[in-house]
Amino acid sequence: MRFVTFSLILALGLISGCVQPARAPQIVPAPPPTVAPPVATPVPPEPADALVSPGVWTYETDARGSRALFGLANADAALVIRCDRAAYRIFVSIPGNDRGTVTLRATSSSKGFAARPTSTAPAYVAVEIEPTDSILDALAFSRGRFTVAVGARELVVPAWPEFTRVVEDCRG
């Protein structure tokens, strides 16, 4: 009897060794999330790549300070940069009565300012800037030109010394 019991236990042991061990469940990786492609937004050309608006700079001084005007001869200025020494401010003015933001853009940076109408005829809108604002340096050292934009209107002007001279007059 012992022999039969021993043989039976041995046979069961051998049979149990033939059974495949339970497999771990296979982990199926989740598919990667789908990402929508970025929407292409039109990028305005760099000021250095844009065509310069027609006109030239002129520089003048008066009792209030100095100013540089950009535009065509015998026409109202397309852009005025004025240093008001008493107020220690620089004013950038362009024709129109647009309300909103005036954006100054150089090759290295851009900055927007709230536009406000002036009391001059013809109508101009102006922004007020501290002479130490870094955007003025960026405009002065922009790669040959910078832009002044109000709404859809954009003026591309050369970065000539007249502009920088007005800025330096206000800092001095």
C-alpha positions in Angstrom: 0.0 0.0 0.0 2.8 2.3 0.8 4.2 1.6 -2.6 0.9 2.5 -4.3 0.5 5.7 -2.3 4.0 6.7 -3.0 3.6 5.9 -6.7 0.4 7.9 -6.8 2.0 10.9 -5.1 5.0 10.7 -7.4 2.7 10.4 -10.5 0.7 13.5 -9.4 3.8 15.4 -8.7 5.2 14.6 -12.2 1.9 15.5 -13.9 1.6 18.8 -12.0 5.1 19.7 -13.3 3.8 19.3 -16.9 1.1 22.0 -16.4 2.1 25.4 -17.9 2.3 28.1 -15.3 -0.3 30.8 -15.5 0.7 33.6 -17.8 0.7 37.1 -16.7 -1.8 39.1 -18.7 -0.3 40.9 -21.7 -0.3 44.6 -21.4 -1.3 46.3 -24.6 0.1 49.8 -24.8 -2.5 52.5 -25.3 -2.3 54.2 -28.7 -0.5 57.5 -28.5 -2.9 60.5 -28.1 -3.7 62.3 -31.3 -2.6 65.8 -31.4 -4.1 68.3 -33.8 -1.6 69.9 -36.0 -0.9 73.6 -35.1 -3.0 76.1 -37.0 -0.9 78.2 -39.2 -1.3 81.9 -38.4 0.1 84.5 -40.7 3.3 86.0 -39.4 3.9 89.6 -40.3 7.2 90.0 -42.1 10.1 91.2 -40.0 10.6 94.9 -40.2 14.0 94.3 -41.9 12.2 92.4 -44.7 9.3 94.8 -45.3 9.3 97.5 -47.9 10.0 101.0 -46.5 7.1 103.4 -46.8 7.9 106.4 -49.1 9.3 109.4 -47.3 12.4 110.9 -45.5 13.1 112.0 -42.0 13.6 115.6 -41.0 14.8 116.9 -37.6 13.9 120.2 -35.9 13.9 121.9 -32.5 11.6 124.4 -30.8 11.0 125.8 -27.3 9.4 122.5 -26.1 12.1 120.2 -27.3 13.0 118.4 -30.6 11.1 116.3 -33.1 11.6 114.2 -36.1 9.1 113.9 -38.9 8.8 111.2 -41.5 6.9 111.5 -44.7 6.8 113.0 -48.2 7.9 116.6 -48.9 5.1 119.2 -49.0 2.7 116.8 -47.2 1.5 116.2 -43.6 4.0 113.9 -41.7 3.2 110.2 -41.8 5.0 109.8 -38.4 6.1 112.3 -35.8 8.5 111.6 -32.9 8.5 114.4 -30.4 10.5 115.0 -27.2 8.7 117.1 -24.7 11.5 118.1 -22.3 9.3 119.7 -19.7 7.2 116.5 -19.4 10.2 114.2 -19.9 8.2 112.2 -22.4 8.4 111.1 -26.0 5.3 111.2 -28.1 4.9 109.1 -31.2 2.1 110.4 -33.5 0.5 109.1 -36.7 -2.3 110.5 -38.8 -5.8 109.3 -38.1 -8.3 109.1 -35.3 -8.1 105.3 -34.6 -8.7 104.3 -31.1 -7.0 101.1 -29.9 -3.3 100.1 -29.8 -0.3 101.5 -31.6 2.2 98.8 -31.9 5.9 99.6 -32.3 7.9 96.7 -33.8 11.6 96.3 -34.2 13.6 93.3 -35.3 14.2 92.3 -31.7 10.9 93.2 -29.9 7.6 94.9 -30.2 5.4 96.7 -27.7 1.8 98.1 -27.8 0.6 101.4 -26.4 -2.9 102.8 -26.0 -3.6 105.4 -28.7 -5.3 108.6 -27.9 -6.4 111.3 -30.3 -4.5 114.6 -30.2 -6.2 118.0 -30.5 -4.4 118.9 -33.7 -5.7 119.4 -37.2 -5.3 117.3 -39.2 -6.2 114.5 -36.8 -3.4 112.4 -35.3 -3.3 109.7 -32.6 -0.4 109.6 -30.2 1.2 107.4 -27.6 3.3 108.6 -24.7 6.6 106.8 -23.9 9.2 107.3 -21.2 12.5 108.1 -22.8 14.1 105.2 -21.0 11.7 102.6 -22.4 13.7 99.8 -24.0 11.5 99.7 -27.1 13.1 103.0 -28.1 16.5 101.4 -28.2 15.1 98.4 -30.0 13.7 100.7 -32.7 16.9 102.7 -33.0 19.0 99.6 -33.4 16.5 97.7 -35.5 18.0 96.2 -38.7 17.5 99.2 -40.9 13.8 99.9 -40.3 10.9 99.5 -37.8 7.2 99.6 -38.0 4.4 101.6 -36.4 1.0 100.0 -36.7 -2.5 101.0 -35.7 -5.2 98.4 -36.5 -4.6 97.3 -40.1 -2.5 100.3 -41.0 1.2 99.8 -40.8 4.0 102.3 -41.6 7.5 100.9 -42.2 10.1 103.6 -41.6 13.9 103.6 -41.9 15.8 103.7 -38.6 17.7 106.9 -39.4 19.7 109.1 -37.0 16.9 111.7 -36.7 14.8 109.3 -34.7 17.6 108.4 -32.3 18.6 112.0 -31.9 15.1 112.9 -30.6 15.3 110.0 -28.1 18.8 111.1 -27.0 17.6 114.7 -26.6 15.0 113.6 -24.2 17.4 111.5 -22.2 20.0 114.3 -21.9 
